[in-house]
Amino acid sequence: MKKINLLMLIMVLSLVSCGKDKKNSESNNTNISEMVKDKFVLEMDAIYEKNDSLVVFYEKDGYFDYNKPNSLKVVGSNLPQRILFVLPENIGAENYKIVVSTNKEQKTLKVLNISVKNDNKLVFDGSNNKFDAFFMTDESFGWDSEKSLYTLNHSNQYPPALIGKPELKQILIK
């Protein structure tokens, strides 16, 4: 009887100690994942009157990677929407190109903000139309000064896009 009790005690102790090792291992893994840096997010506040799709390309090592687009669908609304593009972890973009509309029926676009965050810390503040000094439009854009919004022309070879100016690149490379 004493041998059985002793054997059961040894089994219980070994099971308990194995569980502690597993818990310690899990907590170490959690700490490692919490230490991951460079979680870049491009935020865009805009009014899309019709359903649309946007595509974001980022520049890395001096080149835009057109093979790995970040696309996102937007539901049309007369109200401003916050659109978030999350880059893969540990990818620090040197610049951005935003294809703002692939819907040929989207005739206008009101952009209120384009900002960049890294680990929820503001890297670039483009609120209150400050983004305009850091992003340039291509030939597919016009400007309606009465309504303070972009007019979009989808008849060109490529869809309308905004691309970061050298001033944005200087901020992102820091």
DOSEKOL-427103 format. One record per residue: residue number from 1; residue in three letters; z, y, x of N, C-alpha, C in turn. Coordinates in Angstrom, 1 decimal. Layout:
<drennus>
<NUM; ALA; <Z; Y; X>; <Z; Y; X>; <Z; Y; X>>;
...
</drennus>
This chain:
<drennus>
<1; MET; <0.0; -1.2; 0.8>; <0.0; 0.0; 0.0>; <0.0; 1.3; 0.9>>;
<2; LYS; <0.8; 1.3; 1.9>; <0.8; 2.4; 2.8>; <-0.5; 2.6; 3.5>>;
<3; LYS; <-1.2; 1.5; 3.8>; <-2.5; 1.6; 4.4>; <-3.5; 2.3; 3.5>>;
<4; ILE; <-3.5; 1.9; 2.2>; <-4.4; 2.5; 1.2>; <-4.1; 4.0; 1.0>>;
<5; ASN; <-2.8; 4.3; 1.0>; <-2.5; 5.8; 0.8>; <-2.9; 6.6; 2.1>>;
<6; LEU; <-2.7; 6.0; 3.2>; <-3.2; 6.6; 4.5>; <-4.7; 6.8; 4.5>>;
<7; LEU; <-5.4; 5.8; 4.1>; <-6.8; 5.8; 4.1>; <-7.3; 6.8; 3.1>>;
<8; MET; <-6.7; 6.9; 1.9>; <-7.1; 7.9; 0.9>; <-6.8; 9.3; 1.4>>;
<9; LEU; <-5.7; 9.5; 2.1>; <-5.3; 10.8; 2.7>; <-6.4; 11.2; 3.7>>;
<10; ILE; <-6.8; 10.3; 4.5>; <-7.8; 10.7; 5.6>; <-9.1; 11.0; 4.9>>;
<11; MET; <-9.5; 10.3; 3.8>; <-10.8; 10.6; 3.1>; <-10.7; 12.0; 2.5>>;
<12; VAL; <-9.6; 12.3; 1.8>; <-9.4; 13.6; 1.2>; <-9.5; 14.7; 2.2>>;
<13; LEU; <-8.8; 14.6; 3.3>; <-8.8; 15.6; 4.4>; <-10.2; 15.8; 4.9>>;
<14; SER; <-10.9; 14.7; 5.1>; <-12.3; 14.9; 5.7>; <-13.2; 15.5; 4.7>>;
<15; LEU; <-13.1; 15.2; 3.4>; <-13.9; 15.9; 2.4>; <-13.6; 17.4; 2.3>>;
<16; VAL; <-12.3; 17.7; 2.3>; <-11.9; 19.1; 2.2>; <-12.4; 19.9; 3.4>>;
<17; SER; <-12.3; 19.3; 4.6>; <-12.7; 20.0; 5.8>; <-14.2; 20.2; 5.8>>;
<18; CYS; <-15.0; 19.2; 5.3>; <-16.4; 19.3; 5.2>; <-16.8; 20.5; 4.3>>;
<19; GLY; <-16.1; 20.6; 3.2>; <-16.4; 21.7; 2.3>; <-16.1; 23.0; 2.9>>;
<20; LYS; <-15.1; 23.2; 3.7>; <-14.8; 24.4; 4.4>; <-15.9; 24.8; 5.3>>;
<21; ASP; <-16.5; 23.8; 6.1>; <-17.6; 24.1; 7.0>; <-18.8; 24.6; 6.2>>;
<22; LYS; <-19.1; 24.0; 5.1>; <-20.2; 24.4; 4.3>; <-20.0; 25.8; 3.8>>;
<23; LYS; <-18.8; 26.1; 3.3>; <-18.5; 27.5; 2.9>; <-18.7; 28.5; 4.0>>;
<24; ASN; <-18.2; 28.2; 5.2>; <-18.3; 29.1; 6.3>; <-19.8; 29.2; 6.7>>;
<25; SER; <-20.5; 28.2; 6.6>; <-21.9; 28.2; 6.9>; <-22.7; 29.1; 5.9>>;
<26; GLU; <-22.4; 29.0; 4.6>; <-23.0; 29.8; 3.6>; <-22.6; 31.3; 3.8>>;
<27; SER; <-21.4; 31.6; 4.1>; <-21.1; 33.0; 4.3>; <-21.7; 33.6; 5.5>>;
<28; ASN; <-22.0; 32.8; 6.6>; <-22.7; 33.3; 7.8>; <-24.1; 33.6; 7.4>>;
<29; ASN; <-24.8; 32.7; 6.6>; <-26.1; 32.9; 6.2>; <-26.2; 34.2; 5.3>>;
<30; THR; <-25.3; 34.5; 4.5>; <-25.3; 35.7; 3.7>; <-25.2; 36.9; 4.6>>;
<31; ASN; <-24.3; 36.9; 5.6>; <-24.2; 38.0; 6.5>; <-25.5; 38.3; 7.2>>;
<32; ILE; <-26.2; 37.2; 7.6>; <-27.5; 37.4; 8.3>; <-28.5; 38.1; 7.4>>;
<33; SER; <-28.6; 37.6; 6.2>; <-29.6; 38.2; 5.3>; <-29.2; 39.6; 4.9>>;
<34; GLU; <-28.0; 40.0; 4.9>; <-27.6; 41.3; 4.6>; <-27.9; 42.3; 5.8>>;
<35; MET; <-28.1; 41.7; 7.0>; <-28.3; 42.6; 8.1>; <-29.8; 42.8; 8.3>>;
<36; VAL; <-30.7; 42.3; 7.5>; <-32.1; 42.5; 7.6>; <-32.4; 44.0; 7.4>>;
<37; LYS; <-33.2; 44.6; 8.3>; <-33.5; 46.0; 8.2>; <-35.0; 46.2; 7.8>>;
<38; ASP; <-35.4; 47.4; 7.6>; <-36.8; 47.7; 7.3>; <-37.3; 47.2; 6.0>>;
<39; LYS; <-36.7; 47.6; 5.0>; <-37.2; 47.3; 3.6>; <-37.8; 48.6; 3.1>>;
<40; PHE; <-39.1; 48.8; 3.3>; <-39.7; 50.0; 3.0>; <-40.2; 50.0; 1.5>>;
<41; VAL; <-40.0; 51.1; 0.8>; <-40.5; 51.2; -0.6>; <-41.2; 52.5; -0.7>>;
<42; LEU; <-42.4; 52.4; -1.3>; <-43.2; 53.6; -1.6>; <-43.0; 53.9; -3.1>>;
<43; GLU; <-42.4; 55.0; -3.4>; <-42.2; 55.4; -4.8>; <-43.2; 56.4; -5.3>>;
<44; MET; <-43.7; 56.2; -6.5>; <-44.7; 57.2; -7.0>; <-44.3; 57.4; -8.5>>;
<45; ASP; <-44.1; 58.7; -8.8>; <-43.9; 59.1; -10.2>; <-45.2; 59.7; -10.7>>;
<46; ALA; <-45.7; 59.1; -11.8>; <-47.0; 59.6; -12.3>; <-47.1; 59.4; -13.8>>;
<47; ILE; <-48.0; 60.1; -14.4>; <-48.4; 59.8; -15.8>; <-49.7; 59.2; -15.9>>;
<48; TYR; <-49.8; 58.0; -16.4>; <-51.0; 57.2; -16.6>; <-51.2; 57.1; -18.1>>;
<49; GLU; <-52.2; 57.7; -18.7>; <-52.4; 57.7; -20.1>; <-52.9; 56.3; -20.6>>;
<50; LYS; <-53.6; 55.6; -19.7>; <-54.2; 54.3; -20.1>; <-53.7; 53.3; -19.1>>;
<51; ASN; <-53.7; 52.0; -19.6>; <-53.4; 50.9; -18.7>; <-54.2; 50.9; -17.4>>;
<52; ASP; <-53.6; 50.6; -16.3>; <-54.4; 50.7; -15.0>; <-53.8; 49.8; -14.0>>;
<53; SER; <-54.5; 49.7; -12.9>; <-54.0; 49.0; -11.7>; <-54.1; 49.9; -10.5>>;
<54; LEU; <-53.1; 49.8; -9.7>; <-53.0; 50.6; -8.4>; <-53.0; 49.6; -7.3>>;
<55; VAL; <-53.5; 50.1; -6.1>; <-53.5; 49.2; -4.9>; <-53.0; 50.1; -3.8>>;
<56; VAL; <-52.0; 49.6; -3.0>; <-51.5; 50.3; -1.8>; <-51.9; 49.5; -0.6>>;
<57; PHE; <-52.4; 50.1; 0.4>; <-52.7; 49.6; 1.7>; <-51.8; 50.3; 2.7>>;
<58; TYR; <-51.3; 49.6; 3.7>; <-50.5; 50.3; 4.7>; <-51.1; 50.1; 6.1>>;
<59; GLU; <-50.9; 51.1; 6.9>; <-51.4; 51.1; 8.3>; <-50.4; 50.6; 9.2>>;
<60; LYS; <-50.8; 49.7; 10.1>; <-49.9; 49.1; 11.1>; <-50.7; 48.9; 12.4>>;
<61; ASP; <-50.1; 49.4; 13.5>; <-50.8; 49.3; 14.8>; <-52.2; 50.0; 14.8>>;
<62; GLY; <-52.2; 51.1; 14.0>; <-53.4; 51.9; 14.0>; <-54.5; 51.5; 13.0>>;
<63; TYR; <-54.3; 50.4; 12.3>; <-55.3; 49.9; 11.4>; <-54.8; 49.7; 10.0>>;
<64; PHE; <-55.6; 49.9; 9.0>; <-55.2; 49.6; 7.6>; <-55.5; 48.1; 7.4>>;
<65; ASP; <-54.6; 47.4; 6.8>; <-54.8; 45.9; 6.6>; <-55.3; 45.8; 5.1>>;
<66; TYR; <-56.6; 45.7; 5.0>; <-57.3; 45.6; 3.7>; <-57.2; 44.2; 3.2>>;
<67; ASN; <-56.8; 43.2; 4.0>; <-56.7; 41.8; 3.6>; <-55.4; 41.5; 2.8>>;
<68; LYS; <-54.4; 42.4; 2.9>; <-53.1; 42.2; 2.3>; <-52.8; 43.4; 1.4>>;
<69; PRO; <-53.5; 43.6; 0.3>; <-53.2; 44.7; -0.6>; <-52.0; 44.4; -1.4>>;
<70; ASN; <-51.3; 45.5; -1.7>; <-50.1; 45.5; -2.7>; <-50.6; 46.1; -4.0>>;
<71; SER; <-50.8; 45.3; -5.0>; <-51.3; 45.8; -6.2>; <-50.2; 45.7; -7.3>>;
<72; LEU; <-50.4; 46.6; -8.3>; <-49.4; 46.7; -9.4>; <-50.1; 47.2; -10.6>>;
<73; LYS; <-49.8; 46.6; -11.7>; <-50.3; 47.0; -13.0>; <-49.4; 48.1; -13.6>>;
<74; VAL; <-50.0; 49.0; -14.3>; <-49.2; 50.1; -15.0>; <-49.7; 50.1; -16.5>>;
<75; VAL; <-48.7; 50.2; -17.3>; <-48.9; 50.3; -18.8>; <-49.1; 51.8; -19.1>>;
<76; GLY; <-50.2; 52.1; -19.8>; <-50.4; 53.5; -20.1>; <-49.3; 54.1; -21.0>>;
<77; SER; <-49.0; 55.4; -20.7>; <-48.0; 56.1; -21.4>; <-48.2; 57.6; -21.2>>;
<78; ASN; <-47.7; 58.4; -22.1>; <-47.8; 59.9; -22.0>; <-46.5; 60.4; -21.2>>;
<79; LEU; <-45.6; 59.5; -20.9>; <-44.4; 59.9; -20.2>; <-44.5; 59.5; -18.7>>;
<80; PRO; <-43.8; 60.2; -17.8>; <-43.8; 59.8; -16.4>; <-43.2; 58.4; -16.2>>;
<81; GLN; <-43.8; 57.7; -15.3>; <-43.3; 56.4; -14.9>; <-43.0; 56.3; -13.4>>;
<82; ARG; <-42.0; 55.6; -13.0>; <-41.7; 55.4; -11.6>; <-42.4; 54.0; -11.2>>;
<83; ILE; <-43.2; 54.1; -10.2>; <-44.0; 53.0; -9.7>; <-43.5; 52.7; -8.3>>;
<84; LEU; <-43.0; 51.4; -8.1>; <-42.5; 51.1; -6.8>; <-43.3; 50.0; -6.1>>;
<85; PHE; <-43.7; 50.3; -4.9>; <-44.4; 49.4; -4.0>; <-43.5; 49.0; -2.9>>;
<86; VAL; <-43.1; 47.7; -2.9>; <-42.2; 47.2; -1.9>; <-43.0; 46.5; -0.8>>;
<87; LEU; <-42.9; 46.9; 0.4>; <-43.6; 46.3; 1.5>; <-42.8; 45.1; 2.0>>;
<88; PRO; <-43.5; 44.1; 2.6>; <-42.8; 43.0; 3.2>; <-41.7; 43.4; 4.1>>;
<89; GLU; <-40.6; 42.7; 4.2>; <-39.5; 43.1; 5.1>; <-40.0; 43.2; 6.5>>;
<90; ASN; <-39.4; 44.1; 7.2>; <-39.6; 44.3; 8.7>; <-41.0; 44.8; 8.9>>;
<91; ILE; <-41.7; 45.4; 7.9>; <-43.0; 46.0; 8.1>; <-42.8; 47.5; 8.0>>;
<92; GLY; <-42.9; 48.2; 9.1>; <-42.8; 49.7; 9.0>; <-44.2; 50.3; 9.0>>;
<93; ALA; <-44.6; 50.8; 7.9>; <-45.9; 51.4; 7.8>; <-46.0; 52.7; 8.6>>;
<94; GLU; <-47.2; 52.9; 9.2>; <-47.5; 54.1; 9.9>; <-48.2; 55.1; 9.0>>;
<95; ASN; <-48.8; 54.6; 7.9>; <-49.5; 55.5; 7.0>; <-49.7; 54.7; 5.7>>;
<96; TYR; <-50.1; 55.4; 4.6>; <-50.4; 54.7; 3.4>; <-51.7; 55.2; 2.8>>;
<97; LYS; <-52.4; 54.3; 2.1>; <-53.6; 54.6; 1.3>; <-53.3; 54.0; -0.1>>;
<98; ILE; <-53.4; 54.9; -1.1>; <-53.1; 54.5; -2.5>; <-54.3; 54.6; -3.3>>;
<99; VAL; <-54.9; 53.5; -3.7>; <-56.0; 53.5; -4.7>; <-55.2; 53.8; -6.1>>;
<100; VAL; <-55.4; 55.0; -6.6>; <-54.6; 55.4; -7.7>; <-55.1; 54.9; -9.1>>;
<101; SER; <-56.3; 54.4; -9.1>; <-56.8; 54.0; -10.4>; <-58.0; 53.1; -10.2>>;
<102; THR; <-58.0; 51.9; -10.9>; <-59.2; 51.1; -11.0>; <-59.8; 51.0; -12.4>>;
<103; ASN; <-59.2; 51.7; -13.3>; <-59.6; 51.7; -14.7>; <-60.6; 52.9; -14.8>>;
<104; LYS; <-61.9; 52.6; -15.1>; <-62.9; 53.7; -15.2>; <-62.7; 54.6; -16.4>>;
<105; GLU; <-61.9; 54.2; -17.3>; <-61.6; 55.0; -18.5>; <-60.4; 56.0; -18.2>>;
<106; GLN; <-59.8; 55.8; -17.1>; <-58.7; 56.8; -16.7>; <-59.3; 58.0; -16.2>>;
<107; LYS; <-59.3; 59.1; -17.0>; <-60.0; 60.3; -16.6>; <-59.1; 61.3; -15.9>>;
<108; THR; <-57.8; 61.3; -16.2>; <-56.9; 62.2; -15.6>; <-55.7; 61.5; -15.0>>;
<109; LEU; <-55.0; 62.1; -14.1>; <-53.8; 61.5; -13.5>; <-52.8; 62.7; -13.1>>;
<110; LYS; <-51.6; 62.6; -13.6>; <-50.6; 63.6; -13.1>; <-49.6; 62.9; -12.2>>;
<111; VAL; <-49.6; 63.3; -11.0>; <-48.7; 62.7; -10.0>; <-47.6; 63.7; -9.7>>;
<112; LEU; <-46.4; 63.3; -9.9>; <-45.2; 64.2; -9.8>; <-44.5; 64.0; -8.5>>;
<113; ASN; <-44.6; 62.8; -7.9>; <-43.8; 62.5; -6.7>; <-44.4; 61.3; -6.0>>;
<114; ILE; <-44.4; 61.4; -4.7>; <-44.7; 60.2; -3.8>; <-43.7; 60.3; -2.7>>;
<115; SER; <-42.8; 59.4; -2.6>; <-41.7; 59.3; -1.6>; <-41.7; 58.0; -0.9>>;
<116; VAL; <-41.0; 57.9; 0.2>; <-40.9; 56.7; 1.0>; <-39.4; 56.5; 1.3>>;
<117; LYS; <-38.9; 55.3; 1.0>; <-37.5; 55.0; 1.4>; <-37.5; 53.7; 2.3>>;
<118; ASN; <-36.5; 53.7; 3.2>; <-36.2; 52.5; 4.0>; <-34.8; 52.2; 3.8>>;
<119; ASP; <-34.6; 51.0; 3.3>; <-33.2; 50.5; 3.1>; <-32.5; 51.5; 2.1>>;
<120; ASN; <-33.2; 52.0; 1.1>; <-32.7; 52.9; 0.1>; <-32.3; 54.3; 0.7>>;
<121; LYS; <-32.7; 54.6; 2.0>; <-32.5; 55.9; 2.6>; <-33.9; 56.6; 2.6>>;
<122; LEU; <-33.9; 57.9; 2.1>; <-35.1; 58.6; 2.0>; <-35.7; 58.9; 3.4>>;
<123; VAL; <-36.9; 58.5; 3.6>; <-37.7; 58.8; 4.9>; <-38.6; 60.0; 4.7>>;
<124; PHE; <-39.2; 60.0; 3.5>; <-40.1; 61.1; 3.2>; <-39.9; 61.5; 1.7>>;
<125; ASP; <-39.6; 62.8; 1.5>; <-39.3; 63.3; 0.1>; <-40.5; 64.0; -0.4>>;
<126; GLY; <-41.2; 63.4; -1.3>; <-42.4; 64.0; -1.9>; <-42.2; 64.5; -3.3>>;
<127; SER; <-40.9; 64.7; -3.7>; <-40.6; 65.2; -5.0>; <-41.1; 66.6; -5.2>>;
<128; ASN; <-41.2; 67.1; -6.5>; <-41.6; 68.4; -6.8>; <-42.9; 68.8; -6.1>>;
<129; ASN; <-43.9; 67.9; -6.1>; <-45.2; 68.1; -5.6>; <-45.2; 68.4; -4.1>>;
<130; LYS; <-44.2; 68.1; -3.3>; <-44.2; 68.3; -1.9>; <-45.1; 67.2; -1.2>>;
<131; PHE; <-45.4; 66.1; -1.9>; <-46.3; 65.1; -1.4>; <-47.7; 65.7; -1.1>>;
<132; ASP; <-48.1; 66.7; -1.8>; <-49.4; 67.3; -1.7>; <-49.7; 67.8; -0.3>>;
<133; ALA; <-48.7; 68.2; 0.5>; <-48.9; 68.6; 1.9>; <-49.1; 67.4; 2.8>>;
<134; PHE; <-48.8; 66.2; 2.3>; <-48.8; 65.1; 3.2>; <-49.8; 64.0; 2.8>>;
<135; PHE; <-50.5; 64.2; 1.7>; <-51.5; 63.3; 1.2>; <-52.8; 64.0; 0.9>>;
<136; MET; <-53.9; 63.5; 1.2>; <-55.2; 64.1; 0.9>; <-55.9; 63.2; -0.1>>;
<137; THR; <-56.7; 63.9; -0.9>; <-57.5; 63.2; -1.9>; <-58.9; 62.9; -1.3>>;
<138; ASP; <-59.6; 61.9; -1.9>; <-61.0; 61.7; -1.5>; <-61.9; 62.4; -2.4>>;
<139; GLU; <-63.2; 62.1; -2.3>; <-64.2; 62.8; -3.1>; <-64.2; 62.5; -4.6>>;
<140; SER; <-63.3; 61.5; -5.0>; <-63.3; 61.1; -6.4>; <-62.2; 61.9; -7.2>>;
<141; PHE; <-61.7; 62.9; -6.6>; <-60.6; 63.7; -7.2>; <-61.2; 65.1; -7.5>>;
<142; GLY; <-60.8; 65.7; -8.7>; <-60.9; 67.1; -9.0>; <-59.5; 67.6; -9.4>>;
<143; TRP; <-59.4; 68.9; -9.6>; <-58.2; 69.5; -10.0>; <-58.3; 70.3; -11.2>>;
<144; ASP; <-57.5; 70.1; -12.2>; <-57.5; 70.9; -13.5>; <-56.3; 71.8; -13.3>>;
<145; SER; <-56.5; 73.0; -13.0>; <-55.4; 73.9; -12.7>; <-54.7; 74.4; -14.0>>;
<146; GLU; <-55.3; 74.4; -15.1>; <-54.7; 74.7; -16.4>; <-53.6; 73.7; -16.8>>;
<147; LYS; <-53.9; 72.4; -16.6>; <-53.0; 71.3; -17.0>; <-52.2; 70.8; -15.8>>;
<148; SER; <-52.5; 71.3; -14.6>; <-51.9; 70.8; -13.3>; <-51.9; 69.3; -13.2>>;
<149; LEU; <-53.1; 68.8; -13.2>; <-53.3; 67.3; -13.0>; <-54.7; 67.1; -12.4>>;
<150; TYR; <-54.8; 65.9; -11.8>; <-56.0; 65.4; -11.2>; <-57.0; 65.0; -12.2>>;
<151; THR; <-58.3; 65.2; -12.0>; <-59.3; 64.6; -12.8>; <-60.0; 63.6; -11.9>>;
<152; LEU; <-60.2; 62.4; -12.4>; <-60.7; 61.3; -11.7>; <-62.2; 61.0; -11.9>>;
<153; ASN; <-62.9; 60.7; -10.9>; <-64.4; 60.4; -11.0>; <-64.5; 59.0; -10.4>>;
<154; HIS; <-64.9; 58.1; -11.3>; <-65.0; 56.6; -10.9>; <-66.4; 56.3; -10.6>>;
<155; SER; <-67.3; 57.2; -10.5>; <-68.7; 56.9; -10.3>; <-69.1; 56.8; -8.8>>;
<156; ASN; <-68.2; 57.1; -7.9>; <-68.4; 57.0; -6.5>; <-68.3; 55.5; -6.0>>;
<157; GLN; <-68.6; 55.3; -4.8>; <-68.7; 53.9; -4.2>; <-67.3; 53.3; -4.3>>;
<158; TYR; <-66.2; 54.0; -4.0>; <-64.9; 53.5; -4.0>; <-64.0; 54.2; -5.1>>;
<159; PRO; <-63.0; 53.5; -5.6>; <-62.2; 54.1; -6.6>; <-61.3; 55.2; -6.0>>;
<160; PRO; <-60.8; 56.1; -6.8>; <-60.1; 57.3; -6.3>; <-58.8; 56.8; -5.5>>;
<161; ALA; <-58.6; 57.5; -4.4>; <-57.5; 57.1; -3.5>; <-56.9; 58.4; -2.8>>;
<162; LEU; <-55.6; 58.2; -2.6>; <-54.9; 59.2; -1.8>; <-54.6; 58.6; -0.4>>;
<163; ILE; <-54.7; 59.3; 0.6>; <-54.4; 58.8; 1.9>; <-53.5; 59.8; 2.7>>;
<164; GLY; <-52.5; 59.2; 3.4>; <-51.6; 60.0; 4.2>; <-52.3; 60.9; 5.2>>;
<165; LYS; <-51.9; 62.1; 5.4>; <-52.4; 63.0; 6.4>; <-51.6; 62.7; 7.7>>;
<166; PRO; <-52.1; 63.2; 8.8>; <-51.4; 63.1; 10.1>; <-49.9; 63.5; 10.1>>;
<167; GLU; <-49.6; 64.5; 9.2>; <-48.2; 65.0; 9.1>; <-47.3; 63.9; 8.5>>;
<168; LEU; <-47.8; 63.1; 7.6>; <-47.1; 62.0; 7.0>; <-46.9; 60.9; 8.1>>;
<169; LYS; <-47.9; 60.6; 8.8>; <-47.9; 59.6; 9.9>; <-46.8; 60.0; 10.9>>;
<170; GLN; <-46.7; 61.2; 11.3>; <-45.7; 61.7; 12.2>; <-44.3; 61.4; 11.7>>;
<171; ILE; <-44.1; 61.6; 10.4>; <-42.7; 61.3; 9.8>; <-42.5; 59.8; 9.8>>;
<172; LEU; <-43.4; 59.0; 9.5>; <-43.2; 57.5; 9.4>; <-43.1; 56.8; 10.7>>;
<173; ILE; <-43.7; 57.4; 11.7>; <-43.6; 56.7; 13.1>; <-42.3; 57.0; 13.8>>;
<174; LYS; <-41.6; 58.0; 13.4>; <-40.3; 58.3; 14.0>; <-39.4; 57.2; 14.2>>;
</drennus>
